[in-house]
Amino acid sequence: MLTALRPGAGHLLRLLAHRSPLSPLARRILAARPRLQAAPHETAEYWNEEAPRLCRALNGRIGNELRNQAIVVMLEAIGLTPRRVLELGCAFGDLADSLEPRGLEAYRGVDLSDRVIDEAGSRPAPAGATSTRRFVAADLRTFAPDAERRFDLIVFNEVLYYLPVDEAVRQVQRYAQWLAPGGALCVSMKKQPKSEAITALLRRSMDWVYGTLLQQQPGAPAYRVQRDRARPAYLVGLMRPRAAGLGSGAEPAGAEPDADDR
C-alpha cells in the first residue's frame, strides 16, 4: 500500500506533516515509504550545477547580503561576538567577510558542492583579514568537526528544508554538541509549511533568542510579508539548546571527522 501511494496522496501527506508538527502519523507514513533513489538536491552533482547560478543571480546576491547583515545585527543585539564560526550550506563563504571586522578568528564552511568549495577556497580573503578560513565539501548529515573543536556560532544557511522535517531537527540537535558555552545556533529558512514545521519542532528543545523576517520588496514598500515565489520571505533566527549538557563542553558523538579539510 505504501509503495502504491499516488503522487497526489503523497503530496497531501507532506502538507499534513509539514503544516501540523503535532500530527506525527503523516510523518511516520512518509518515513515508511521506500526511497528508490536520492532526491536530486541530495547529490553533489545537482548543486555543482545549481549553486553557482543561484549565488550569482541578482536575487541571490541581494538575499545573501541581507541575511548576512541581519545575522551581524542580531549578534550585536544579544552581545555575542563569535570568534569561531561553522556555516553549513556556506556556498562561497560570504558570511565570513561580514563577520571579519567583528572579531572573527576562525571560519569553517561546509557545502555539498565540491565545485563551490573549490572556488570558495581559491578566493582571496578581503584586505586586512586575519581569520583562518577552511572549506569542506561534505554532506551535513555525516560531517563532524574535530572532537575537541567548539564554535561560538553554528549557521544553517538555507539547508534544513531540503531534509525531512524530523531529520532536520535531529541535525540541529546533533550540531549543538559542538557549540561553545554562551554560543548560538543560527537557522535561516524561507517561509513555507515545511520550514514552519521544522521551526515549531525546534522550539521544543531550543530557546528562541532573537530573530527577524526578511523579504525583498519589489516595486513599492509594504508592511507585510507578501506571497511571492520569486521573492519568498526568510526567517533568520538565533537559538540556544535548552537541554542540559548541550553546548557545555560535552564530548560530541557520531559522524566522521573532517579529515578532508581544504
C-alpha positions in Angstrom: 0.0 0.0 0.0 2.7 2.4 0.9 4.5 1.9 -2.3 1.3 2.4 -4.3 0.5 5.8 -3.0 -0.3 8.1 -5.9 1.6 11.4 -6.2 -1.5 13.4 -5.1 -1.8 11.3 -1.9 1.9 11.7 -1.2 1.7 15.5 -1.6 -1.3 15.6 0.8 0.7 13.6 3.4 3.6 16.1 3.1 1.3 19.0 3.6 -0.2 17.4 6.7 3.3 16.5 8.0 4.7 20.0 7.4 1.7 22.1 8.4 0.9 20.1 11.6 4.0 19.2 13.6 1.7 17.8 16.3 0.4 15.1 13.9 3.2 12.6 13.7 1.2 10.0 11.9 1.7 11.6 8.5 5.4 11.9 9.1 5.7 8.2 10.1 3.9 7.2 6.9 6.2 9.3 4.8 9.2 7.9 6.6 8.0 4.3 5.9 7.7 4.9 2.2 10.7 3.3 0.5 13.1 5.6 -1.3 14.3 4.1 -4.6 16.9 6.8 -5.2 18.2 10.0 -3.6 16.3 13.2 -4.4 18.2 15.4 -6.9 19.1 18.1 -4.3 20.8 15.4 -2.1 23.6 15.0 -4.7 26.7 17.0 -5.2 26.2 16.8 -8.9 22.9 18.8 -8.6 24.5 21.5 -6.5 27.6 21.7 -8.7 25.2 22.9 -11.4 22.8 24.9 -9.4 24.7 26.6 -6.6 26.9 28.9 -8.8 23.9 30.1 -10.8 21.8 30.7 -7.7 24.6 32.5 -5.8 25.4 34.8 -8.7 21.7 35.7 -9.5 20.6 39.2 -8.6 18.1 38.0 -6.0 20.6 35.6 -4.6 23.3 38.2 -4.1 20.8 40.7 -2.5 19.3 37.9 -0.4 22.7 36.8 0.8 23.8 40.3 1.8 20.6 41.0 3.6 20.8 37.7 5.5 24.5 38.2 6.4 23.9 41.7 7.7 20.8 40.6 9.6 22.9 38.0 11.4 25.6 40.6 12.3 23.0 42.9 13.7 21.2 40.2 15.7 24.6 39.0 17.1 25.3 42.6 18.2 21.8 42.8 19.7 22.4 39.8 22.0 26.0 40.8 22.8 27.7 37.8 21.1 31.0 38.3 19.3 31.6 35.0 17.5 35.3 34.3 17.0 34.9 30.7 15.8 32.1 30.1 13.2 30.8 27.0 11.4 28.5 27.5 8.5 26.6 24.6 6.9 25.5 25.4 3.3 28.2 28.0 3.1 28.3 28.5 -0.7 31.2 30.9 -1.3 31.6 31.8 2.4 30.4 35.4 2.1 29.3 35.3 5.8 33.0 35.3 6.8 33.5 38.6 5.1 30.6 40.2 7.1 32.0 38.8 10.4 35.6 39.6 9.7 35.5 43.2 11.1 33.8 42.0 14.3 36.5 39.8 15.7 36.3 36.6 13.6 39.3 34.4 14.2 38.4 31.0 12.6 35.7 30.2 10.0 34.8 26.8 8.6 32.4 26.5 5.7 30.7 23.2 4.7 28.8 22.7 1.4 27.7 19.7 -0.5 29.0 21.1 -3.8 32.8 20.4 -4.2 32.8 22.9 -7.2 31.6 25.7 -4.9 34.0 24.7 -2.2 36.9 24.7 -4.6 36.0 28.2 -5.7 35.4 29.4 -2.1 38.8 28.1 -1.1 40.6 29.8 -4.0 39.1 33.3 -3.4 41.5 35.8 -1.8 40.5 37.0 1.7 39.5 40.7 2.0 42.3 43.2 2.6 43.3 43.2 6.2 41.6 39.9 7.0 43.2 38.0 9.9 40.9 35.0 10.3 41.7 31.5 9.2 39.2 30.1 6.7 38.8 26.4 5.8 36.2 24.9 3.4 35.0 21.3 3.3 33.0 19.5 0.7 30.7 17.3 2.7 27.1 16.3 3.5 25.9 18.0 6.7 24.3 14.7 7.7 27.6 12.9 8.0 30.0 15.8 8.6 31.5 16.3 12.1 34.2 18.7 13.3 37.1 17.5 15.3 36.0 16.2 18.7 37.7 19.0 20.7 36.5 21.8 18.5 33.8 24.3 19.7 32.1 27.1 17.8 30.6 30.4 19.1 28.2 30.4 16.2 26.8 27.5 14.0 24.8 28.6 11.0 22.4 26.5 9.0 22.2 28.5 5.8 19.1 27.6 3.7 19.8 23.8 4.1 17.3 22.4 6.6 14.2 22.4 4.4 16.0 20.1 2.0 15.8 17.4 4.7 12.8 15.5 6.1 11.4 17.5 9.0 12.4 15.2 11.7 15.9 14.7 10.2 16.4 18.5 10.0 15.6 18.8 13.7 17.9 15.9 14.6 20.8 17.5 12.8 20.4 20.8 14.6 20.4 19.0 17.9 23.4 17.0 16.8 25.5 20.0 15.9 24.6 21.7 19.2 27.2 19.3 20.7 29.9 21.5 19.1 28.5 24.7 20.4 30.8 26.7 22.8 29.3 27.8 26.1 27.4 31.0 25.5 27.3 30.4 21.8 24.2 30.3 19.5 22.8 28.4 16.6 21.5 30.4 13.6 18.8 29.0 11.4 17.8 30.6 8.1 14.9 29.2 6.1 12.4 30.5 3.6 8.8 30.8 4.5 6.9 27.6 3.6 5.0 24.9 5.5 8.0 22.6 5.9 10.2 25.4 7.3 7.4 26.3 9.7 7.2 22.7 10.9 10.9 22.5 11.5 10.9 25.7 13.4 7.9 24.6 15.6 9.7 21.3 16.5 13.0 23.1 17.2 11.2 25.3 19.7 10.6 22.1 21.9 14.4 21.7 22.5 15.7 25.2 21.8 15.3 28.6 23.4 14.5 31.3 20.9 16.9 34.1 21.4 16.4 36.6 18.6 15.1 36.7 15.0 13.9 38.7 12.0 11.8 38.1 8.9 13.3 39.3 5.7 11.8 39.7 2.3 13.0 41.6 -0.7 10.2 44.2 -1.5 9.7 44.9 -5.3 8.0 48.0 -6.7 6.8 49.7 -3.5 7.2 49.4 0.2 4.8 47.1 2.0 4.4 46.5 5.8 3.6 42.8 5.4 5.0 39.6 4.1 3.8 39.0 0.6 3.1 35.7 -1.1 5.8 35.8 -3.8 7.5 32.7 -5.1 10.2 34.7 -6.8 10.9 36.7 -3.6 10.0 34.5 -0.6 10.3 35.7 3.0 13.1 34.3 5.1 13.1 33.8 8.9 16.6 34.2 10.3 16.7 33.2 14.0 19.2 32.6 16.8 18.6 29.7 19.2 20.3 28.1 22.1 19.8 24.5 23.2 17.6 24.1 26.3 18.7 20.5 27.3 21.4 20.3 29.9 24.8 19.2 28.5 24.4 20.5 25.0 26.8 23.3 24.2 28.5 22.9 27.6 31.6 21.0 26.6 30.1 17.6 26.4 32.0 15.2 24.1 30.4 15.1 20.7 29.4 11.8 19.2 28.6 10.3 15.8 29.6 11.0 12.2 33.0 11.1 10.7 35.7 13.7 11.5 36.6 16.4 8.9 40.0 14.9 7.9 39.5 16.2 4.4 39.6 19.9 5.1 41.0 22.0 2.4 
